[in-house]
Amino acid sequence: MQAKLYKREDRYDLYSEDDHKIASSASNTFGKLSKQNCDEIFKVKQWDRTCLGCNKGFNFEQMISNHKCCPYCEGVNYAGVFYEQPIEIEVEIEMEKVVDETKIIGAIKGVKGSGDKITTYKTVPKLDSEGCLILKKI
């Protein structure tokens, strides 16, 4: 099944071809997306962050929450290499065939071995160990 994966500032959202939201990495209201799987699809690169004040590396998440690049410096003062990222990518949701139902037809009551088993299958989205949809870039 084809879909569009959108990269937002704080999450990923997956939409069907007719623009209905299918899943998100930030909500359980819809299907779940793995941030790691989405990062791989978008080839998200971490950038090299070095504080210009003390010349030490820092944790970007701490910098955002503390408005400082490190405990020794005032404010955000860093050099970084940023990569241009697309915000939308065509993806395919991995699907798998599973047993839907097994019926016995043509059975004659009291006759052992009569009747044929018919198994029907359905195709459903494949999930990872965390219950997230598995996506691949088209």
C-alpha positions as CSV (number, residue, x, y, z in Angstrom):
1,M,0.0,0.0,0.0
2,Q,1.5,3.4,-1.0
3,A,1.3,6.4,1.2
4,K,3.1,9.8,1.8
5,L,5.3,10.3,4.9
6,Y,5.6,13.8,6.1
7,K,8.4,15.1,8.3
8,R,7.3,17.6,10.9
9,E,9.4,19.5,13.4
10,D,8.6,17.1,16.2
11,R,7.1,14.0,14.6
12,Y,6.3,12.1,11.4
13,D,2.8,11.7,9.9
14,L,1.7,9.2,7.3
15,Y,-1.2,9.9,4.9
16,S,-3.0,7.7,2.4
17,E,-3.2,8.5,-1.3
18,D,-6.5,10.2,-0.7
19,D,-5.0,12.4,2.1
20,H,-6.4,10.6,5.2
21,K,-4.1,10.4,8.2
22,I,-3.1,6.8,8.7
23,A,-0.4,7.0,11.4
24,S,1.9,9.3,13.5
25,S,5.0,8.9,15.5
26,A,3.6,11.2,18.2
27,S,0.1,9.8,18.8
28,N,-1.6,6.5,19.5
29,T,-4.9,7.8,18.1
30,F,-3.8,6.6,14.7
31,G,-1.5,3.8,13.8
32,K,2.0,4.0,15.3
33,L,5.2,4.9,13.4
34,S,8.7,4.2,14.6
35,K,10.8,7.4,14.7
36,Q,13.9,5.3,13.9
37,N,12.2,3.7,10.8
38,C,11.1,7.2,9.6
39,D,14.6,8.7,10.3
40,E,16.1,5.9,8.1
41,I,13.7,6.7,5.3
42,F,14.5,10.4,5.4
43,K,18.2,9.7,6.0
44,V,18.1,12.1,8.9
45,K,21.6,13.0,9.8
46,Q,22.8,14.4,13.1
47,W,25.0,17.4,12.6
48,D,28.3,18.1,14.1
49,R,27.8,20.4,17.0
50,T,30.7,22.1,18.7
51,C,30.3,25.0,21.1
52,L,32.2,28.1,20.0
53,G,32.6,29.2,23.6
54,C,34.4,26.2,25.1
55,N,35.0,24.1,22.0
56,K,33.1,21.0,23.5
57,G,30.4,18.9,21.9
58,F,26.9,19.1,23.3
59,N,23.6,17.4,23.4
60,F,21.1,19.2,21.1
61,E,18.1,18.2,23.2
62,Q,19.7,19.7,26.3
63,M,20.5,22.9,24.4
64,I,16.8,23.2,23.3
65,S,15.5,22.7,26.9
66,N,18.1,24.8,28.7
67,H,18.8,27.4,26.0
68,K,22.5,26.8,26.5
69,C,24.8,24.7,24.6
70,C,26.8,23.6,27.6
71,P,26.9,24.3,31.4
72,Y,29.9,26.6,30.9
73,C,28.4,29.0,28.3
74,E,25.7,31.6,28.2
75,G,23.1,31.1,25.5
76,V,23.3,29.2,22.3
77,N,26.6,29.6,20.6
78,Y,27.6,26.7,18.3
79,A,28.9,25.8,14.9
80,G,27.0,23.1,13.1
81,V,26.7,21.5,9.7
82,F,23.1,21.2,8.6
83,Y,21.7,19.0,5.8
84,E,18.8,20.0,3.6
85,Q,16.0,17.5,4.2
86,P,12.9,16.8,2.2
87,I,9.6,17.1,4.1
88,E,7.6,14.6,2.1
89,I,8.5,11.1,0.8
90,E,6.5,8.5,-1.0
91,V,6.6,5.2,1.0
92,E,5.1,1.8,0.9
93,I,3.6,0.1,3.9
94,E,4.8,-3.4,4.2
95,M,1.9,-5.9,4.1
96,E,1.7,-9.5,5.0
97,K,-0.8,-12.3,4.2
98,V,-2.5,-13.9,7.2
99,V,-5.2,-16.5,7.7
100,D,-8.6,-14.9,7.9
101,E,-10.8,-17.9,8.4
102,T,-10.8,-21.7,7.9
103,K,-14.2,-23.2,7.1
104,I,-15.3,-26.8,6.6
105,I,-17.7,-27.2,3.7
106,G,-19.5,-30.2,2.3
107,A,-19.5,-32.1,5.6
108,I,-22.0,-34.9,6.1
109,K,-23.1,-35.3,9.7
110,G,-21.8,-38.5,11.1
111,V,-19.4,-39.3,8.2
112,K,-15.8,-39.0,9.4
113,G,-13.5,-37.4,6.9
114,S,-16.2,-35.8,4.8
115,G,-15.9,-32.1,4.1
116,D,-13.2,-29.9,2.6
117,K,-11.3,-27.3,4.5
118,I,-11.2,-23.9,2.8
119,T,-8.9,-21.3,4.2
120,T,-9.3,-17.6,3.3
121,Y,-6.5,-15.1,3.7
122,K,-6.4,-11.3,4.1
123,T,-3.6,-8.8,3.7
124,V,-2.8,-6.6,6.7
125,P,-0.1,-4.1,7.5
126,K,3.1,-5.7,8.9
127,L,4.1,-4.4,12.4
128,D,7.4,-4.4,14.1
129,S,8.0,-5.6,17.7
130,E,6.8,-2.3,19.1
131,G,3.5,-2.4,17.1
132,C,4.6,0.2,14.6
133,L,3.9,0.1,10.9
134,I,6.9,-0.9,8.8
135,L,7.6,1.5,6.0
136,K,10.0,1.4,3.1
137,K,10.9,4.1,0.6
138,I,9.6,3.6,-2.9
